[in-house]
Amino acid sequence: MIDEGYIKYHCRWLHSKPLHVAETIEINEWRNKLHQLGLIGQYSNGIGFGNISIR
């Protein structure tokens, strides 16, 4: 859904095994790189922008 210039998500909980430690390290490294580039972050009003996930 798009409303007021941003996308709203609906969360559905899917019970599954936790990520392996190596996957957590890898996605965190990518998140840090994207944050440094200004592609993931938070506006001064508290609204976050950007998204990262692993499949």
PyMOL Python script that loads the backbone (N, CA, C, O; Angstrom):
from pymol import cmd

cmd.read_pdbstr("""\
ATOM      1  N   MET A   1       0.831  -1.184   0.000  1.00  0.00           N
ATOM      2  CA  MET A   1       0.000   0.000   0.000  1.00  0.00           C
ATOM      3  C   MET A   1       0.874   1.245   0.000  1.00  0.00           C
ATOM      4  O   MET A   1       1.857   1.320   0.736  1.00  0.00           O
ATOM      5  N   ILE A   2       0.521   2.201  -0.809  1.00  0.00           N
ATOM      6  CA  ILE A   2       1.224   3.472  -0.787  1.00  0.00           C
ATOM      7  C   ILE A   2       0.253   4.536  -0.290  1.00  0.00           C
ATOM      8  O   ILE A   2      -0.856   4.672  -0.806  1.00  0.00           O
ATOM      9  N   ASP A   3       0.684   5.285   0.714  1.00  0.00           N
ATOM     10  CA  ASP A   3      -0.141   6.316   1.311  1.00  0.00           C
ATOM     11  C   ASP A   3       0.786   7.390   1.852  1.00  0.00           C
ATOM     12  O   ASP A   3       1.702   7.078   2.613  1.00  0.00           O
ATOM     13  N   GLU A   4       0.576   8.631   1.486  1.00  0.00           N
ATOM     14  CA  GLU A   4       1.359   9.746   1.991  1.00  0.00           C
ATOM     15  C   GLU A   4       2.842   9.628   1.681  1.00  0.00           C
ATOM     16  O   GLU A   4       3.671  10.069   2.478  1.00  0.00           O
ATOM     17  N   GLY A   5       3.198   9.041   0.537  1.00  0.00           N
ATOM     18  CA  GLY A   5       4.582   9.012   0.101  1.00  0.00           C
ATOM     19  C   GLY A   5       5.452   7.912   0.669  1.00  0.00           C
ATOM     20  O   GLY A   5       6.660   7.904   0.433  1.00  0.00           O
ATOM     21  N   TYR A   6       4.876   6.992   1.405  1.00  0.00           N
ATOM     22  CA  TYR A   6       5.679   5.879   1.898  1.00  0.00           C
ATOM     23  C   TYR A   6       4.864   4.593   1.847  1.00  0.00           C
ATOM     24  O   TYR A   6       3.636   4.627   1.765  1.00  0.00           O
ATOM     25  N   ILE A   7       5.555   3.467   1.897  1.00  0.00           N
ATOM     26  CA  ILE A   7       4.920   2.163   1.790  1.00  0.00           C
ATOM     27  C   ILE A   7       4.636   1.629   3.190  1.00  0.00           C
ATOM     28  O   ILE A   7       5.498   1.681   4.067  1.00  0.00           O
ATOM     29  N   LYS A   8       3.438   1.121   3.392  1.00  0.00           N
ATOM     30  CA  LYS A   8       3.074   0.497   4.662  1.00  0.00           C
ATOM     31  C   LYS A   8       3.065  -1.011   4.453  1.00  0.00           C
ATOM     32  O   LYS A   8       2.583  -1.500   3.430  1.00  0.00           O
ATOM     33  N   TYR A   9       3.589  -1.732   5.407  1.00  0.00           N
ATOM     34  CA  TYR A   9       3.658  -3.184   5.318  1.00  0.00           C
ATOM     35  C   TYR A   9       2.737  -3.820   6.351  1.00  0.00           C
ATOM     36  O   TYR A   9       2.470  -3.253   7.410  1.00  0.00           O
ATOM     37  N   HIS A  10       2.270  -4.989   6.017  1.00  0.00           N
ATOM     38  CA  HIS A  10       1.528  -5.813   6.965  1.00  0.00           C
ATOM     39  C   HIS A  10       2.432  -6.972   7.346  1.00  0.00           C
ATOM     40  O   HIS A  10       2.956  -7.662   6.472  1.00  0.00           O
ATOM     41  N   CYS A  11       2.617  -7.188   8.618  1.00  0.00           N
ATOM     42  CA  CYS A  11       3.510  -8.223   9.110  1.00  0.00           C
ATOM     43  C   CYS A  11       2.733  -9.523   9.362  1.00  0.00           C
ATOM     44  O   CYS A  11       1.677  -9.515   9.994  1.00  0.00           O
ATOM     45  N   ARG A  12       3.269 -10.620   8.864  1.00  0.00           N
ATOM     46  CA  ARG A  12       2.723 -11.946   9.170  1.00  0.00           C
ATOM     47  C   ARG A  12       3.839 -12.764   9.787  1.00  0.00           C
ATOM     48  O   ARG A  12       4.894 -12.935   9.175  1.00  0.00           O
ATOM     49  N   TRP A  13       3.622 -13.270  10.983  1.00  0.00           N
ATOM     50  CA  TRP A  13       4.612 -14.068  11.686  1.00  0.00           C
ATOM     51  C   TRP A  13       4.635 -15.467  11.102  1.00  0.00           C
ATOM     52  O   TRP A  13       3.608 -16.143  11.051  1.00  0.00           O
ATOM     53  N   LEU A  14       5.801 -15.899  10.664  1.00  0.00           N
ATOM     54  CA  LEU A  14       5.994 -17.269  10.193  1.00  0.00           C
ATOM     55  C   LEU A  14       6.999 -17.931  11.119  1.00  0.00           C
ATOM     56  O   LEU A  14       8.161 -17.530  11.178  1.00  0.00           O
ATOM     57  N   HIS A  15       6.548 -18.943  11.839  1.00  0.00           N
ATOM     58  CA  HIS A  15       7.438 -19.636  12.767  1.00  0.00           C
ATOM     59  C   HIS A  15       8.485 -20.406  11.967  1.00  0.00           C
ATOM     60  O   HIS A  15       8.143 -21.196  11.088  1.00  0.00           O
ATOM     61  N   SER A  16       9.747 -20.176  12.270  1.00  0.00           N
ATOM     62  CA  SER A  16      10.832 -20.877  11.591  1.00  0.00           C
ATOM     63  C   SER A  16      12.064 -20.887  12.484  1.00  0.00           C
ATOM     64  O   SER A  16      12.090 -20.273  13.551  1.00  0.00           O
ATOM     65  N   LYS A  17      13.065 -21.588  12.025  1.00  0.00           N
ATOM     66  CA  LYS A  17      14.319 -21.635  12.770  1.00  0.00           C
ATOM     67  C   LYS A  17      15.017 -20.284  12.652  1.00  0.00           C
ATOM     68  O   LYS A  17      14.845 -19.587  11.651  1.00  0.00           O
ATOM     69  N   PRO A  18      15.804 -19.904  13.664  1.00  0.00           N
ATOM     70  CA  PRO A  18      16.536 -18.639  13.580  1.00  0.00           C
ATOM     71  C   PRO A  18      17.611 -18.694  12.503  1.00  0.00           C
ATOM     72  O   PRO A  18      18.031 -19.771  12.078  1.00  0.00           O
ATOM     73  N   LEU A  19      18.047 -17.517  12.072  1.00  0.00           N
ATOM     74  CA  LEU A  19      19.125 -17.450  11.091  1.00  0.00           C
ATOM     75  C   LEU A  19      20.406 -18.031  11.676  1.00  0.00           C
ATOM     76  O   LEU A  19      20.634 -17.971  12.885  1.00  0.00           O
ATOM     77  N   HIS A  20      21.231 -18.587  10.814  1.00  0.00           N
ATOM     78  CA  HIS A  20      22.550 -19.027  11.249  1.00  0.00           C
ATOM     79  C   HIS A  20      23.389 -17.794  11.548  1.00  0.00           C
ATOM     80  O   HIS A  20      23.169 -16.738  10.955  1.00  0.00           O
ATOM     81  N   VAL A  21      24.337 -17.912  12.449  1.00  0.00           N
ATOM     82  CA  VAL A  21      25.179 -16.781  12.839  1.00  0.00           C
ATOM     83  C   VAL A  21      25.858 -16.172  11.615  1.00  0.00           C
ATOM     84  O   VAL A  21      25.954 -14.948  11.520  1.00  0.00           O
ATOM     85  N   ALA A  22      26.326 -16.985  10.687  1.00  0.00           N
ATOM     86  CA  ALA A  22      27.004 -16.478   9.486  1.00  0.00           C
ATOM     87  C   ALA A  22      26.068 -15.587   8.672  1.00  0.00           C
ATOM     88  O   ALA A  22      26.513 -14.575   8.130  1.00  0.00           O
ATOM     89  N   GLU A  23      24.784 -15.938   8.572  1.00  0.00           N
ATOM     90  CA  GLU A  23      23.821 -15.118   7.840  1.00  0.00           C
ATOM     91  C   GLU A  23      23.587 -13.790   8.546  1.00  0.00           C
ATOM     92  O   GLU A  23      23.439 -12.756   7.895  1.00  0.00           O
ATOM     93  N   THR A  24      23.555 -13.815   9.846  1.00  0.00           N
ATOM     94  CA  THR A  24      23.365 -12.593  10.615  1.00  0.00           C
ATOM     95  C   THR A  24      24.553 -11.659  10.417  1.00  0.00           C
ATOM     96  O   THR A  24      24.371 -10.454  10.247  1.00  0.00           O
ATOM     97  N   ILE A  25      25.751 -12.198  10.437  1.00  0.00           N
ATOM     98  CA  ILE A  25      26.955 -11.395  10.224  1.00  0.00           C
ATOM     99  C   ILE A  25      26.937 -10.794   8.830  1.00  0.00           C
ATOM    100  O   ILE A  25      27.221  -9.609   8.656  1.00  0.00           O
ATOM    101  N   GLU A  26      26.600 -11.617   7.827  1.00  0.00           N
ATOM    102  CA  GLU A  26      26.604 -11.137   6.444  1.00  0.00           C
ATOM    103  C   GLU A  26      25.583 -10.011   6.220  1.00  0.00           C
ATOM    104  O   GLU A  26      25.915  -8.983   5.630  1.00  0.00           O
ATOM    105  N   ILE A  27      24.347 -10.204   6.690  1.00  0.00           N
ATOM    106  CA  ILE A  27      23.335  -9.168   6.457  1.00  0.00           C
ATOM    107  C   ILE A  27      23.680  -7.899   7.231  1.00  0.00           C
ATOM    108  O   ILE A  27      23.381  -6.801   6.760  1.00  0.00           O
ATOM    109  N   ASN A  28      24.299  -8.017   8.398  1.00  0.00           N
ATOM    110  CA  ASN A  28      24.707  -6.841   9.161  1.00  0.00           C
ATOM    111  C   ASN A  28      25.811  -6.068   8.448  1.00  0.00           C
ATOM    112  O   ASN A  28      25.821  -4.837   8.473  1.00  0.00           O
ATOM    113  N   GLU A  29      26.739  -6.777   7.814  1.00  0.00           N
ATOM    114  CA  GLU A  29      27.797  -6.112   7.047  1.00  0.00           C
ATOM    115  C   GLU A  29      27.196  -5.316   5.886  1.00  0.00           C
ATOM    116  O   GLU A  29      27.591  -4.176   5.636  1.00  0.00           O
ATOM    117  N   TRP A  30      26.232  -5.930   5.173  1.00  0.00           N
ATOM    118  CA  TRP A  30      25.567  -5.227   4.069  1.00  0.00           C
ATOM    119  C   TRP A  30      24.748  -4.056   4.569  1.00  0.00           C
ATOM    120  O   TRP A  30      24.727  -2.998   3.940  1.00  0.00           O
ATOM    121  N   ARG A  31      24.065  -4.234   5.704  1.00  0.00           N
ATOM    122  CA  ARG A  31      23.276  -3.152   6.287  1.00  0.00           C
ATOM    123  C   ARG A  31      24.170  -1.968   6.630  1.00  0.00           C
ATOM    124  O   ARG A  31      23.815  -0.821   6.360  1.00  0.00           O
ATOM    125  N   ASN A  32      25.327  -2.241   7.221  1.00  0.00           N
ATOM    126  CA  ASN A  32      26.260  -1.166   7.569  1.00  0.00           C
ATOM    127  C   ASN A  32      26.742  -0.420   6.326  1.00  0.00           C
ATOM    128  O   ASN A  32      26.832   0.808   6.337  1.00  0.00           O
ATOM    129  N   LYS A  33      27.053  -1.159   5.248  1.00  0.00           N
ATOM    130  CA  LYS A  33      27.493  -0.518   4.001  1.00  0.00           C
ATOM    131  C   LYS A  33      26.391   0.363   3.425  1.00  0.00           C
ATOM    132  O   LYS A  33      26.651   1.492   3.010  1.00  0.00           O
ATOM    133  N   LEU A  34      25.159  -0.150   3.398  1.00  0.00           N
ATOM    134  CA  LEU A  34      24.034   0.620   2.873  1.00  0.00           C
ATOM    135  C   LEU A  34      23.740   1.844   3.732  1.00  0.00           C
ATOM    136  O   LEU A  34      23.380   2.902   3.213  1.00  0.00           O
ATOM    137  N   HIS A  35      23.891   1.699   5.040  1.00  0.00           N
ATOM    138  CA  HIS A  35      23.681   2.831   5.946  1.00  0.00           C
ATOM    139  C   HIS A  35      24.729   3.910   5.695  1.00  0.00           C
ATOM    140  O   HIS A  35      24.400   5.096   5.665  1.00  0.00           O
ATOM    141  N   GLN A  36      25.983   3.514   5.514  1.00  0.00           N
ATOM    142  CA  GLN A  36      27.058   4.483   5.240  1.00  0.00           C
ATOM    143  C   GLN A  36      26.805   5.229   3.933  1.00  0.00           C
ATOM    144  O   GLN A  36      27.173   6.397   3.804  1.00  0.00           O
ATOM    145  N   LEU A  37      26.179   4.562   2.963  1.00  0.00           N
ATOM    146  CA  LEU A  37      25.866   5.187   1.680  1.00  0.00           C
ATOM    147  C   LEU A  37      24.582   6.029   1.738  1.00  0.00           C
ATOM    148  O   LEU A  37      24.231   6.698   0.766  1.00  0.00           O
ATOM    149  N   GLY A  38      23.890   5.991   2.873  1.00  0.00           N
ATOM    150  CA  GLY A  38      22.664   6.762   3.029  1.00  0.00           C
ATOM    151  C   GLY A  38      21.444   6.111   2.395  1.00  0.00           C
ATOM    152  O   GLY A  38      20.435   6.776   2.162  1.00  0.00           O
ATOM    153  N   LEU A  39      21.532   4.801   2.112  1.00  0.00           N
ATOM    154  CA  LEU A  39      20.417   4.096   1.482  1.00  0.00           C
ATOM    155  C   LEU A  39      19.476   3.449   2.491  1.00  0.00           C
ATOM    156  O   LEU A  39      18.355   3.073   2.146  1.00  0.00           O
ATOM    157  N   ILE A  40      19.927   3.318   3.727  1.00  0.00           N
ATOM    158  CA  ILE A  40      19.113   2.804   4.833  1.00  0.00           C
ATOM    159  C   ILE A  40      19.330   3.759   5.996  1.00  0.00           C
ATOM    160  O   ILE A  40      20.460   4.166   6.267  1.00  0.00           O
ATOM    161  N   GLY A  41      18.267   4.113   6.674  1.00  0.00           N
ATOM    162  CA  GLY A  41      18.439   5.011   7.809  1.00  0.00           C
ATOM    163  C   GLY A  41      17.129   5.443   8.424  1.00  0.00           C
ATOM    164  O   GLY A  41      16.113   4.756   8.319  1.00  0.00           O
ATOM    165  N   GLN A  42      17.170   6.587   9.063  1.00  0.00           N
ATOM    166  CA  GLN A  42      16.008   7.123   9.759  1.00  0.00           C
ATOM    167  C   GLN A  42      15.999   8.634   9.605  1.00  0.00           C
ATOM    168  O   GLN A  42      17.015   9.296   9.816  1.00  0.00           O
ATOM    169  N   TYR A  43      14.838   9.174   9.234  1.00  0.00           N
ATOM    170  CA  TYR A  43      14.679  10.621   9.150  1.00  0.00           C
ATOM    171  C   TYR A  43      14.618  11.209  10.557  1.00  0.00           C
ATOM    172  O   TYR A  43      14.408  10.480  11.527  1.00  0.00           O
ATOM    173  N   SER A  44      14.798  12.508  10.669  1.00  0.00           N
ATOM    174  CA  SER A  44      14.782  13.162  11.978  1.00  0.00           C
ATOM    175  C   SER A  44      13.435  13.026  12.681  1.00  0.00           C
ATOM    176  O   SER A  44      13.359  13.163  13.902  1.00  0.00           O
ATOM    177  N   ASN A  45      12.359  12.754  11.916  1.00  0.00           N
ATOM    178  CA  ASN A  45      11.034  12.581  12.522  1.00  0.00           C
ATOM    179  C   ASN A  45      10.793  11.144  13.005  1.00  0.00           C
ATOM    180  O   ASN A  45       9.705  10.825  13.484  1.00  0.00           O
ATOM    181  N   GLY A  46      11.816  10.272  12.878  1.00  0.00           N
ATOM    182  CA  GLY A  46      11.709   8.907  13.390  1.00  0.00           C
ATOM    183  C   GLY A  46      11.270   7.874  12.379  1.00  0.00           C
ATOM    184  O   GLY A  46      11.272   6.680  12.678  1.00  0.00           O
ATOM    185  N   ILE A  47      10.891   8.307  11.182  1.00  0.00           N
ATOM    186  CA  ILE A  47      10.467   7.353  10.154  1.00  0.00           C
ATOM    187  C   ILE A  47      11.701   6.772   9.479  1.00  0.00           C
ATOM    188  O   ILE A  47      12.582   7.508   9.034  1.00  0.00           O
ATOM    189  N   GLY A  48      11.757   5.446   9.406  1.00  0.00           N
ATOM    190  CA  GLY A  48      12.889   4.775   8.778  1.00  0.00           C
ATOM    191  C   GLY A  48      12.708   4.663   7.278  1.00  0.00           C
ATOM    192  O   GLY A  48      11.589   4.713   6.768  1.00  0.00           O
ATOM    193  N   PHE A  49      13.832   4.509   6.569  1.00  0.00           N
ATOM    194  CA  PHE A  49      13.772   4.294   5.115  1.00  0.00           C
ATOM    195  C   PHE A  49      14.801   3.237   4.727  1.00  0.00           C
ATOM    196  O   PHE A  49      15.803   3.034   5.411  1.00  0.00           O
ATOM    197  N   GLY A  50      14.526   2.582   3.623  1.00  0.00           N
ATOM    198  CA  GLY A  50      15.393   1.515   3.146  1.00  0.00           C
ATOM    199  C   GLY A  50      14.938   0.174   3.708  1.00  0.00           C
ATOM    200  O   GLY A  50      14.207   0.113   4.696  1.00  0.00           O
ATOM    201  N   ASN A  51      15.370  -0.864   3.076  1.00  0.00           N
ATOM    202  CA  ASN A  51      14.954  -2.202   3.478  1.00  0.00           C
ATOM    203  C   ASN A  51      16.020  -3.193   3.051  1.00  0.00           C
ATOM    204  O   ASN A  51      16.643  -3.035   2.001  1.00  0.00           O
ATOM    205  N   ILE A  52      16.225  -4.204   3.859  1.00  0.00           N
ATOM    206  CA  ILE A  52      17.187  -5.255   3.531  1.00  0.00           C
ATOM    207  C   ILE A  52      16.630  -6.572   4.044  1.00  0.00           C
ATOM    208  O   ILE A  52      16.024  -6.629   5.114  1.00  0.00           O
ATOM    209  N   SER A  53      16.841  -7.624   3.273  1.00  0.00           N
ATOM    210  CA  SER A  53      16.368  -8.947   3.699  1.00  0.00           C
ATOM    211  C   SER A  53      17.234 -10.025   3.062  1.00  0.00           C
ATOM    212  O   SER A  53      17.983  -9.769   2.119  1.00  0.00           O
ATOM    213  N   ILE A  54      17.115 -11.219   3.593  1.00  0.00           N
ATOM    214  CA  ILE A  54      17.810 -12.399   3.052  1.00  0.00           C
ATOM    215  C   ILE A  54      16.759 -13.411   2.666  1.00  0.00           C
ATOM    216  O   ILE A  54      15.784 -13.621   3.388  1.00  0.00           O
ATOM    217  N   ARG A  55      16.960 -14.030   1.534  1.00  0.00           N
ATOM    218  CA  ARG A  55      16.069 -15.120   1.122  1.00  0.00           C
ATOM    219  C   ARG A  55      16.810 -16.420   1.152  1.00  0.00           C
ATOM    220  O   ARG A  55      16.238 -17.464   0.838  1.00  0.00           O
TER     221      ARG A  55
END
""", "prot")
cmd.dss("prot")
cmd.show_as("cartoon", "prot")
cmd.util.cbc("prot")
cmd.orient("prot")
